[in-house]
Amino acid sequence: QVQLVESGGGLVQAGGSLKLSCAASGNIFSIDVFGWYRQAPGKERELVATIISGGRTNYADAVKDRFTISGDYTKNTAYLQMTSLKPEDTAIYYCHADIKLNRGSATLFRYWGQGTQVTVSS
Protein backbone atom coordinates (compact mmCIF):
# COMPACT_ATOMS: atom_id res chain seq x y z
CA GLN A 1 0.00 0.00 0.00
CA VAL A 2 1.08 3.54 -0.76
CA GLN A 3 -0.12 6.67 0.99
CA LEU A 4 0.35 10.32 0.12
CA VAL A 5 -0.22 12.90 2.81
CA GLU A 6 -0.36 16.62 2.04
CA SER A 7 0.15 19.34 4.59
CA GLY A 8 0.77 23.05 4.79
CA GLY A 9 -2.52 24.46 3.61
CA GLY A 10 -4.34 27.24 5.38
CA LEU A 11 -5.69 30.75 5.24
CA VAL A 12 -3.47 33.55 3.99
CA GLN A 13 -3.96 37.10 2.81
CA ALA A 14 -3.46 38.06 -0.80
CA GLY A 15 0.21 38.59 -1.52
CA GLY A 16 1.23 36.08 1.12
CA SER A 17 3.02 32.75 0.87
CA LEU A 18 2.44 29.13 1.79
CA LYS A 19 4.49 25.98 1.37
CA LEU A 20 2.73 22.69 0.79
CA SER A 21 4.32 19.31 1.42
CA CYS A 22 3.43 15.90 0.04
CA ALA A 23 4.95 12.85 1.72
CA ALA A 24 4.68 9.42 0.13
CA SER A 25 5.08 6.26 2.16
CA GLY A 26 4.59 2.52 1.79
CA ASN A 27 5.65 -0.02 -0.78
CA ILE A 28 7.68 2.30 -3.05
CA PHE A 29 10.59 1.32 -5.28
CA SER A 30 10.94 4.70 -6.93
CA ILE A 31 8.95 7.82 -7.72
CA ASP A 32 9.15 9.13 -11.27
CA VAL A 33 6.84 12.11 -11.09
CA PHE A 34 5.30 14.31 -8.43
CA GLY A 35 2.50 16.65 -9.35
CA TRP A 36 0.19 19.17 -7.79
CA TYR A 37 -3.35 19.80 -8.98
CA ARG A 38 -6.04 22.04 -7.55
CA GLN A 39 -9.79 22.19 -7.62
CA ALA A 40 -11.78 25.31 -6.84
CA PRO A 41 -15.50 25.17 -5.95
CA GLY A 42 -17.58 24.54 -9.05
CA LYS A 43 -14.53 24.04 -11.26
CA GLU A 44 -12.70 21.07 -12.66
CA ARG A 45 -9.44 19.86 -11.20
CA GLU A 46 -6.52 21.56 -12.98
CA LEU A 47 -2.82 20.99 -13.20
CA VAL A 48 -0.64 23.32 -11.14
CA ALA A 49 2.87 21.89 -11.53
CA THR A 50 4.83 18.70 -12.04
CA ILE A 51 8.39 17.59 -11.44
CA ILE A 52 10.09 14.48 -12.77
CA SER A 53 12.88 12.68 -10.97
CA GLY A 54 15.52 14.24 -13.23
CA GLY A 55 14.43 17.67 -12.03
CA ARG A 56 12.50 18.94 -15.04
CA THR A 57 9.48 20.99 -14.01
CA ASN A 58 6.29 22.14 -15.68
CA TYR A 59 3.89 24.85 -14.54
CA ALA A 60 0.45 26.07 -15.42
CA ASP A 61 0.56 29.56 -16.92
CA ALA A 62 -1.53 30.88 -14.03
CA VAL A 63 1.17 30.08 -11.48
CA LYS A 64 4.41 30.54 -13.42
CA ASP A 65 6.89 32.82 -11.65
CA ARG A 66 4.88 32.58 -8.42
CA PHE A 67 4.95 28.87 -7.52
CA THR A 68 7.94 26.55 -7.30
CA ILE A 69 7.71 22.78 -7.19
CA SER A 70 10.57 20.73 -5.78
CA GLY A 71 11.18 17.16 -4.76
CA ASP A 72 13.36 15.35 -2.24
CA TYR A 73 13.48 11.85 -3.62
CA THR A 74 15.52 10.56 -0.69
CA LYS A 75 12.53 11.38 1.48
CA ASN A 76 9.82 10.60 -1.10
CA THR A 77 8.52 14.11 -0.54
CA ALA A 78 7.49 16.94 -2.82
CA TYR A 79 6.93 20.58 -2.03
CA LEU A 80 5.02 23.46 -3.57
CA GLN A 81 6.24 26.89 -2.56
CA MET A 82 3.53 29.41 -3.33
CA THR A 83 4.22 33.14 -3.29
CA SER A 84 2.30 36.26 -4.28
CA LEU A 85 -0.91 34.36 -3.65
CA LYS A 86 -4.13 35.64 -5.17
CA PRO A 87 -7.76 35.00 -4.21
CA GLU A 88 -8.14 32.97 -7.40
CA ASP A 89 -5.56 30.52 -6.03
CA THR A 90 -8.15 29.45 -3.46
CA ALA A 91 -8.77 25.73 -3.94
CA ILE A 92 -8.16 22.28 -2.56
CA TYR A 93 -4.65 21.28 -3.60
CA TYR A 94 -4.00 17.63 -4.38
CA CYS A 95 -0.67 15.91 -4.72
CA HIS A 96 -0.04 12.87 -6.89
CA ALA A 97 2.94 10.60 -7.34
CA ASP A 98 3.68 8.23 -10.22
CA ILE A 99 5.35 5.29 -8.58
CA LYS A 100 7.16 2.09 -9.50
CA LEU A 101 6.36 -0.55 -6.94
CA ASN A 102 9.21 -2.93 -7.69
CA ARG A 103 12.52 -3.15 -9.54
CA GLY A 104 11.37 -5.63 -12.17
CA SER A 105 8.47 -3.62 -13.58
CA ALA A 106 8.35 -0.42 -15.60
CA THR A 107 4.68 0.12 -14.79
CA LEU A 108 3.86 3.36 -13.04
CA PHE A 109 0.97 3.61 -10.64
CA ARG A 110 -0.57 6.99 -9.81
CA TYR A 111 -1.51 7.67 -6.23
CA TRP A 112 -3.30 10.74 -4.86
CA GLY A 113 -3.35 12.46 -1.54
CA GLN A 114 -6.48 13.54 0.26
CA GLY A 115 -6.02 17.23 -0.50
CA THR A 116 -5.26 20.32 1.54
CA GLN A 117 -7.31 23.50 1.54
CA VAL A 118 -5.69 26.78 0.55
CA THR A 119 -7.76 29.92 1.06
CA VAL A 120 -6.51 33.33 -0.02
CA SER A 121 -8.43 36.31 1.30
CA SER A 122 -8.54 39.64 -0.51
Phi, psi and omega in degrees: 000145179237138176233142173241132180234120177267154174205166175106355178289171179164195181255131181216152177280155177305137183093349181277186184227152172216153174235119178266147176237151179221111182251125178259140179215161178117210185279080186241125171272310177202157177246122181271321185219136165248145177214154174239133173237166175217154178221117177269158180305129178077006181238163178282157175294136182229151178291137174254305183196154174224156174219133177262166188297337177281352177106351181291137183240160178215138183230149169291148181303326185294341184240357179304140179073359176241326182250148177226123176262142177214163181218139172247097187284347174285337180250003183052045185228141175239158181227154172227106176273121183245124179235168180047048185295145181239157177305327180288354173278354179299125183182171166271128181257127181245138176258145169228157175225135175261115197236139167266130185270340179206163186296326189278356185237141177267000183290133176257137176245135180262127177242149181238149171275179185275347179098152176223135185279131172240124179235124181247118181267149182269000000 
